[in-house]
Amino acid sequence: MLIDSHCHLNLLDHPEAALDRARLSGIGGFLCIGVERERIGQVLELARTHPDVWASVGQHPDVADDDLDWIEPLAAEPAVVAIGETGLDFLHAEESHARHAQCERFDRQLELAGRLRLPVVVHTRLAEEETAALLARHAGVTGVLHCFTESWSLAKTALDLGYVISISGIVTFRNAENVREVARRIPADRLLVETDCPWLAPVPFRGKPNEPSYVSATARALAELRGEPLDQLIENTTANFYRAFPRANSSS
């Protein structure tokens, strides 16, 4: 049984049909990710409705809203297993004040995760030094660095702090050798697999809207890349998910 450890089901045109297709292809669990207050109700409703769907609650770094007080009450929902998606994304945040604001919001969500003893779902892009510093500042908080595309140095820092690393369909892209190099080196007991749907469909579905059933293609590519039997990779990533998100054990 595979688990799609990071998906945005509420952004799919037909999430119920996509879930049905995924289940038929052997996908047994789905972590539906919250990114902003305006859409968190959709995420929670999917998790409340489907026993195999869990939710995270948090604010994406691209959302420039300093009011984060809405997150904590929703984190008490039984189907919520993590804080996030939070983190840093400096791709479009070129000015120092915008980057500082992202760091402040990430810091606050890491603090909340630590206080609530919940794992955190971390998005990081072009902000390695700042990400590493904030993760280290909140040592004791763990979680996942999702859709990982950064350096092995940052991956190693996160692994040393107790995080797991999730690989998306990007690993199948022709120009993603850096992702493949990191994916080869992640310990078997610290690896997750995800779609990040509706984006980043893996080869051979690239160019189509991504959906949870396609996580199988990413898992196959990872198993081949790492020289592991597919069934072993599936078993490992599923066990890793439940260790990384302990609440999923009791809410499933």
C-alpha positions in Angstrom: 0.0 0.0 0.0 1.5 3.3 -1.1 0.7 6.6 0.6 0.7 9.9 -1.2 2.4 12.0 1.5 1.6 15.4 0.0 -1.3 16.2 -2.3 -3.8 19.1 -2.8 -6.9 17.2 -3.4 -9.1 20.2 -2.9 -7.5 21.8 -6.0 -8.4 18.9 -8.3 -11.3 19.3 -10.7 -12.9 16.0 -9.5 -11.3 14.9 -6.2 -13.7 12.1 -5.5 -13.0 10.5 -8.9 -9.3 11.0 -8.4 -9.5 9.3 -5.0 -11.4 6.3 -6.5 -8.7 5.9 -9.3 -5.9 6.1 -6.7 -7.5 3.4 -4.5 -8.0 1.1 -7.4 -4.3 1.5 -8.2 -3.2 0.6 -4.7 -2.9 3.9 -3.0 -4.0 3.5 0.6 -3.6 7.0 2.1 -3.5 10.6 1.2 -2.2 13.6 3.2 -4.1 16.6 1.9 -2.2 19.8 2.5 -3.5 23.2 3.8 -1.8 26.3 2.5 -4.1 29.2 3.4 -7.0 30.1 5.6 -9.4 30.8 2.7 -9.2 27.1 1.4 -8.6 25.2 4.6 -12.3 24.3 5.0 -12.1 22.3 1.7 -9.1 20.4 3.0 -10.7 19.6 6.3 -14.0 18.5 4.7 -12.1 16.0 2.5 -10.4 14.6 5.6 -13.6 14.4 7.6 -15.3 12.6 4.8 -12.7 10.0 3.9 -11.0 7.8 6.5 -8.0 7.4 4.3 -7.4 11.1 3.9 -5.6 13.1 6.5 -5.0 16.9 6.7 -2.4 19.4 7.6 -3.2 23.0 8.6 -0.8 25.9 7.9 0.2 28.7 5.7 2.4 28.5 2.6 5.3 30.9 2.4 3.9 32.6 -0.6 0.8 33.7 1.3 1.7 37.1 2.8 -0.7 37.1 5.8 0.7 37.6 9.2 -2.4 36.5 11.0 -1.7 32.9 11.9 -4.1 32.6 14.9 -6.5 30.5 12.9 -4.1 27.5 12.7 -4.0 26.4 16.3 -7.8 25.8 16.8 -8.0 23.7 13.6 -5.0 21.6 14.6 -7.2 20.0 17.2 -9.3 18.3 14.6 -8.9 14.5 14.7 -7.9 14.2 11.1 -5.2 16.9 11.3 -1.8 15.2 11.6 0.6 18.1 10.9 1.3 21.8 10.8 2.0 23.2 7.3 2.7 23.6 4.6 5.0 26.3 5.8 8.6 27.1 5.1 10.5 29.5 2.8 10.4 30.2 -0.9 12.6 33.0 -2.1 12.0 32.5 -5.8 9.8 35.6 -6.0 10.6 37.1 -2.7 13.6 39.1 -3.9 13.4 42.0 -1.4 14.8 41.6 2.1 11.6 42.6 3.9 9.6 39.9 2.1 12.2 37.3 3.0 12.2 38.5 6.6 8.4 38.2 6.8 8.6 34.7 5.4 11.1 33.8 8.1 8.9 35.2 10.8 5.9 33.3 9.7 7.9 30.1 9.4 9.4 30.6 12.8 6.0 31.0 14.3 4.6 27.9 12.7 7.6 25.9 13.9 7.1 27.2 17.4 3.4 26.1 17.2 4.3 22.7 15.9 6.7 22.2 18.8 4.2 23.4 21.4 1.4 21.1 20.0 3.9 18.3 19.5 2.9 17.9 15.8 5.2 17.3 12.9 5.7 20.1 10.3 5.4 20.0 6.5 8.2 22.2 5.2 8.4 23.8 1.7 11.9 25.2 0.9 13.2 26.7 -2.3 16.3 28.9 -2.8 16.5 29.5 0.9 18.9 26.8 2.2 20.8 28.8 4.8 17.7 30.4 6.3 15.8 27.1 6.3 18.7 25.2 8.0 19.0 27.9 10.7 15.3 27.9 11.5 15.1 24.1 11.6 18.1 24.0 14.0 16.6 26.8 16.1 13.6 24.5 16.7 15.5 21.3 17.2 13.1 18.8 18.6 10.4 19.6 16.0 10.4 17.1 13.2 8.4 16.5 10.1 9.1 16.3 6.3 10.9 18.4 3.8 8.5 17.9 0.9 9.0 17.9 -2.8 12.7 18.2 -2.1 14.8 19.9 -4.8 17.6 21.5 -2.8 21.2 20.3 -2.0 22.4 17.2 -0.2 23.8 19.5 2.4 20.4 20.8 3.4 18.9 17.3 3.2 21.7 16.1 5.6 21.0 18.9 8.0 17.3 18.0 8.1 18.0 14.3 8.4 20.3 14.9 11.3 17.5 16.9 13.0 15.1 13.9 12.6 13.2 15.0 9.5 12.2 12.7 6.6 12.6 13.8 3.0 9.8 13.4 0.4 10.5 13.1 -3.3 8.0 14.1 -6.0 7.6 13.3 -9.7 10.4 15.8 -10.4 12.8 12.9 -9.9 11.6 11.6 -13.3 12.3 14.8 -15.1 15.2 14.8 -17.6 17.0 17.8 -16.1 16.6 16.8 -12.4 19.9 15.0 -11.9 20.4 17.0 -8.6 17.1 15.5 -7.3 18.1 12.0 -8.3 21.5 12.4 -6.6 19.8 13.3 -3.3 17.2 10.6 -3.7 19.8 8.0 -4.1 21.4 9.0 -0.7 18.3 9.3 1.5 18.3 6.4 4.0 15.6 3.9 3.3 13.9 4.6 6.7 13.7 8.4 6.0 12.2 8.5 2.5 8.6 9.5 1.5 7.0 9.7 -1.9 4.4 12.3 -3.0 2.6 13.8 -6.0 2.1 17.4 -4.9 -0.8 17.2 -7.2 -2.3 18.8 -9.2 1.3 19.9 -10.2 4.4 18.0 -11.2 3.0 14.9 -12.9 5.8 12.4 -13.3 6.9 10.9 -16.6 5.0 9.3 -18.4 2.2 11.6 -17.4 4.1 14.9 -17.6 2.0 17.7 -19.1 -1.2 16.3 -17.6 -2.8 17.5 -14.3 -1.2 15.4 -11.6 -3.3 13.1 -9.4 -2.7 10.7 -6.5 -2.7 7.6 -8.6 0.4 8.8 -10.4 2.5 8.4 -7.2 3.0 4.8 -8.3 5.1 6.1 -11.3 7.3 8.1 -8.9 7.7 5.1 -6.6 8.7 2.9 -9.5 11.2 5.4 -10.7 12.7 5.8 -7.2 13.0 2.0 -6.7 14.8 1.7 -10.0 17.1 4.7 -9.2 17.9 3.3 -5.7 18.3 -0.3 -6.8 15.6 -1.5 -4.5 12.6 -3.8 -5.1 9.5 -1.8 -5.6 7.6 -3.7 -2.9 10.3 -3.0 -0.4 10.3 0.8 -1.2 6.5 0.8 -0.8 6.7 -1.0 2.5 9.4 1.4 3.8 7.8 4.6 2.7 4.5 3.6 4.2 6.1 2.7 7.5 8.1 6.0 7.4 4.9 8.0 6.8 3.2 6.6 9.9 6.4 7.2 12.0 6.6 10.8 10.7 2.9 11.5 11.3 1.9 9.6 14.5 -1.6 10.9 14.6 -2.3 9.2 11.3 -2.1 5.9 13.1 -5.0 6.7 15.4 -7.1 8.6 12.9 -7.0 6.0 10.0 
